[in-house]
Structure formats: structure tokens, C-alpha cells
Amino acid sequence: MPGAMSASPEHRRERRGSFHVRTSVAGKRAPPSLVLVYCIGAIALLASVGRTLAPKEELCLGSFWCISLTSVACKPQGIKYELHTLPVDANAVTDGDTITVYVNMANHPESGNVPHAVCKTAIERTKACAAKNYQGAHSSQKIILDAGYRQVPSMRGEQVLAKKYRIRLRGIDAPESLMPYGKEAKEELVRLVQGKSLKISIHDSDRYGRLVGDVGCNGVSVQEHMLKKGLAWHYTAYDHRMELSKWENQARVSRTGLWASPDPEKPWEWRKKKSIGTM
């Protein structure tokens, strides 16, 4: 017979043997198992979802796999930027809810926006201080101050260019200085922040030009501290966070601070009376 039909049985067996060899080799190079494919797909899915989930979300992959995800670089909603201050001076505390801080421009979000003239003058002042040319240093400092900046000593004693900010503690209202517990509120805030570097999460600014933010001091929430000490109210007209109400209520129940009085006057009502001249 012509073609394949004329091949001898021995030849056909030989060709079948080579076919089995080829399929055996191909089997060794077979695609990865389905389990491996699923694992790779799950990893890719986790990487994608992890970027969008809020901290501590749970992702379920099928009926039995539930994985807790944490977003590493998730900025809380509403925060515009963060400030890391130089150590706070005692005189920087105006009252129980307002602090004046200086921020090193080298670590500031607006570091690239410092006017060239200010940077140049700061360098000149540093040289004048090193040469003990105090008159020249004073003149340079005045130019820097007029531009809204200041040179202050860092923790290592170096002169650094800093910008001044007034910070209003977000969500609380402390007694005014002439009110009962006004002095105690200021003294407690000084005790907490004096000499410390603060981390401030800026949310907004108020009509007085102050930045409104949450203030952290060595891992402690300053607002939480003042509320639990009974030296501030939760300012519910501008802030509705439940944790602030909880901290205030703890002080109320234990009659701590100003809550030792049966009916302490609210600072916003005190200011209103003062503004209309009824005090």
C-alpha cells in the first residue's frame, strides 16, 4: 500500500514511541496548576483592593477565605496636610484651645514656596550670628519677620528658618481666660505641650486666620486630654465626632475640672454676652 499504510509494524511502533516521548516532554512543560493560578490572581486582587479600602477592611475570597486588610498610607478624610512643629514655648499658649507654633520650613509642605529674598537673608543672618555681628543679625531678622518668617534655634542649637502659625484645636472650646477654669485650662495645655514637638493635622482655617487642626503630642491627642481633664467643652456647633462627646461625658460623670460646678457657663455664650455688652 502507498504512504502510511505500507509502513511495517516495526516502523509504526517506532513512530508511536516517538509520539509518546514528545507528549511526555510536553507534559513536563504543562501550564501551572489551577491552585497556583488562583494564588497569583488573589495576590494581584489584594494589591489592587488594598489601595482603595479604608483601614481594616475585610475582603472575602470565596466562602471560606476572609482576609483583613490595612491600608498603609491612608490619610484620614478631611486632612489637607500635616505640620510637624519645632518645640513649643510656654508663651506660645494663648488659652486652653489656641497655640502659636513654628514650623521648620525644611520639613514644610510649602518649603518650595519660600521667597528667594527670604532664603538669602536667612543665610546672611546666620553668617552675621557666627561672626557676632549682632547689629547685622538684628537687621536681617527684621526683614525675615516682615515677610512672615523667623529664624529660631532648633533642638540642636542651629538657626533654622521657620514659619509662624496660630493653631485652633479642632472640636473643643476651652474657658476664656477671665472665666472660671480659664487659667487652669491654659496652665494644663502649657504643661502638656511645653518643650514638645507637635504633629498637627490641618483640616481648615477660621475667620481669624488660625489653622484648625487635630494636635498630637508624643502620641497623645491634645483634645482628648483637655476634655477628659474637664477643661474644655466639645464644640458641637462645628464638630460632631462622637469620641469627643464621649470624652466630655467622662469628665461630666466624674465631675472633673469645670464639671465640679452644677451648671458651668459655656464659653461661646460668655463671648456672646460680652460682644453685646451685657456683662
C-alpha positions in Angstrom: 0.0 0.0 0.0 1.1 3.5 -0.6 2.1 6.0 2.2 1.5 5.3 5.8 -0.4 2.0 5.1 2.7 0.5 3.5 4.8 1.0 6.7 5.9 -2.0 8.5 4.6 -2.9 12.0 8.1 -2.2 13.4 8.2 1.3 11.8 4.7 2.1 13.1 5.8 1.1 16.7 8.8 3.3 16.4 6.7 6.3 15.4 4.3 5.7 18.2 7.2 5.5 20.6 8.5 8.9 19.4 5.0 10.3 19.8 4.9 9.2 23.5 8.3 10.7 24.1 7.1 14.1 22.7 3.9 14.1 24.8 5.9 13.1 27.9 8.2 16.1 27.4 5.3 18.4 26.8 3.7 17.2 30.0 6.7 18.3 31.9 6.2 21.8 30.5 2.5 21.9 31.2 0.9 25.2 32.4 1.0 25.8 36.3 -1.7 24.1 38.3 -5.1 25.9 38.9 -4.1 26.4 42.6 -1.1 28.4 41.6 -3.1 30.5 39.1 -5.7 31.2 41.8 -2.9 32.3 44.3 -1.4 34.7 41.8 -4.8 36.1 41.0 -5.6 36.5 44.7 -2.3 38.4 45.3 -3.0 40.8 42.4 -6.5 41.3 43.7 -5.3 42.1 47.2 -2.8 44.6 45.9 -5.4 46.4 43.9 -8.1 46.4 46.6 -5.7 47.3 49.4 -5.1 50.7 47.8 -8.7 51.7 47.9 -10.1 50.1 51.1 -10.1 52.1 54.3 -8.0 50.8 57.2 -9.1 47.4 58.5 -11.5 46.3 55.7 -12.3 42.6 55.2 -12.1 41.0 51.8 -13.7 37.6 51.2 -12.4 35.3 48.5 -15.0 32.7 48.2 -16.9 31.0 51.1 -14.0 30.3 53.5 -11.3 32.9 52.9 -11.7 36.2 54.6 -8.6 38.4 54.9 -8.3 41.6 57.0 -6.6 44.4 55.0 -5.0 47.5 56.3 -4.2 50.5 54.1 -0.7 51.6 55.0 -0.7 55.1 53.7 -4.4 56.0 54.2 -4.8 59.7 55.2 -8.0 60.3 57.3 -10.7 62.1 55.4 -10.7 65.9 55.6 -7.0 66.4 56.3 -5.4 68.9 54.0 -1.8 68.4 55.2 0.3 67.8 58.3 2.6 70.1 60.2 5.5 69.0 62.4 6.4 71.8 64.7 9.6 72.9 66.4 9.5 72.6 70.3 6.7 74.8 71.7 7.5 77.6 74.1 5.3 78.2 77.1 4.5 81.7 75.9 3.0 80.1 72.7 -0.2 79.0 74.5 -2.8 81.8 74.4 -5.5 79.9 76.2 -6.8 76.3 76.6 -7.6 75.8 72.9 -5.1 78.0 70.9 -1.4 77.5 70.4 1.2 79.5 68.4 3.7 77.2 66.8 6.7 77.5 64.5 7.3 75.0 61.6 10.7 74.3 60.2 10.4 75.2 56.5 12.8 72.4 55.6 10.0 70.0 56.7 7.1 72.1 55.5 4.7 71.3 52.6 5.3 74.8 51.3 9.1 74.7 51.5 9.5 75.3 47.8 7.4 78.5 48.1 9.7 80.4 50.4 10.7 83.7 48.6 14.3 83.7 47.4 14.9 87.0 49.2 13.9 85.4 52.5 16.2 82.5 51.9 19.1 84.8 51.0 18.5 87.0 54.1 18.4 83.9 56.4 21.8 82.8 55.1 23.2 86.3 55.7 21.8 86.4 59.2 23.3 83.0 60.0 26.7 84.3 58.9 26.2 87.5 60.9 25.4 85.5 64.0 28.5 83.3 63.5 30.7 86.5 63.2 29.0 88.0 66.2 27.7 90.9 64.1 24.6 91.3 66.2 23.5 94.6 64.5 23.6 92.9 61.1 21.8 89.8 62.5 19.1 92.1 64.0 18.5 93.9 60.7 18.3 90.6 58.8 15.8 89.2 61.3 13.5 92.2 60.9 13.4 91.6 57.1 12.6 88.0 57.7 9.9 88.8 60.3 8.3 91.4 57.9 8.0 88.6 55.3 6.1 86.3 57.8 9.0 84.1 58.8 11.5 83.8 61.6 14.8 82.2 62.4 14.7 80.2 65.6 17.1 77.8 67.2 16.4 74.1 66.6 16.8 71.3 69.2 20.5 71.1 68.2 21.0 74.8 68.6 21.1 75.6 64.9 19.3 78.6 63.4 16.5 77.3 61.1 14.0 79.2 59.0 10.5 78.8 60.4 7.1 80.0 59.7 4.7 81.1 62.4 1.1 79.7 62.7 -1.7 80.1 65.2 -3.5 76.8 65.7 -7.0 76.4 66.9 -7.7 73.0 68.5 -10.4 71.4 66.4 -13.6 70.4 68.0 -13.1 71.8 71.5 -13.8 75.2 73.2 -11.9 76.0 76.4 -13.0 78.6 79.0 -11.8 82.1 78.2 -9.0 83.5 80.5 -11.4 85.6 82.6 -13.9 82.7 83.0 -13.8 80.1 85.8 -11.2 77.4 85.0 -9.8 79.6 82.2 -6.4 79.9 83.9 -6.4 76.2 84.8 -7.1 75.3 81.1 -4.2 77.4 79.9 -1.8 76.0 82.5 -2.7 72.4 81.7 -2.2 73.0 78.0 1.2 74.6 78.7 2.2 71.6 80.9 1.3 69.2 78.2 3.0 70.8 75.1 5.8 72.9 76.5 9.1 71.9 75.0 7.5 69.3 72.8 7.3 69.0 69.0 3.7 68.6 67.9 2.1 66.8 65.0 -0.9 68.8 63.6 -3.4 67.5 61.1 -4.8 70.6 59.4 -8.4 70.5 58.4 -9.4 74.1 57.8 -8.9 77.7 58.8 -11.2 80.1 60.8 -12.3 83.7 60.3 -9.4 84.9 62.5 -6.8 83.4 60.2 -6.0 80.5 62.5 -5.4 77.0 61.2 -7.9 74.5 62.7 -6.5 71.0 63.3 -6.1 67.9 65.5 -3.0 68.2 67.6 -0.9 65.2 68.8 1.8 65.5 71.4 4.0 62.4 71.9 1.2 60.1 70.7 -1.4 61.8 72.9 -4.4 63.6 71.5 -4.4 67.1 73.0 -8.2 67.5 72.5 -8.8 64.2 74.3 -6.6 65.2 77.1 -8.3 68.6 77.7 -11.8 67.1 77.5 -11.0 64.3 79.9 -9.4 66.8 82.3 -12.7 68.7 82.3 -11.1 71.8 80.9 -12.9 72.2 77.6 -16.3 71.6 76.0 -17.0 69.6 72.9 -17.7 72.3 70.4 -20.7 70.6 68.8 -21.6 73.7 66.7 -18.6 72.9 64.5 -17.7 69.3 65.2 -19.9 66.2 65.5 -17.4 63.5 66.3 -18.8 61.0 68.8 -15.5 60.3 70.6 -15.3 64.0 71.7 -18.7 63.8 73.3 -17.7 60.5 75.0 -14.5 62.2 76.5 -16.5 65.2 77.7 -19.2 62.9 79.2 -16.5 61.0 81.1 -15.4 64.3 82.8 -19.0 65.2 83.4 -19.8 61.9 85.2 -16.7 62.1 87.4 -17.3 65.9 88.0 -13.7 66.6 86.9 -12.5 70.2 86.4 -15.2 72.7 85.4 -17.8 70.0 85.8 -17.5 70.3 89.5 -19.8 73.2 89.1 -23.5 72.3 88.7 -24.0 74.5 85.6 -20.8 75.9 84.2 -21.2 78.7 81.6 -20.3 77.8 78.1 -17.6 79.9 76.5 -19.5 80.7 73.3 -22.4 82.0 75.4 -19.9 84.0 77.5 -18.4 85.6 74.4 -21.9 86.4 73.0 -22.8 88.3 76.2 -19.5 90.1 76.1 -20.0 91.1 72.4 -23.4 92.7 73.1 -22.2 94.4 76.3 -24.4 92.6 78.8 -21.6 91.6 81.1 
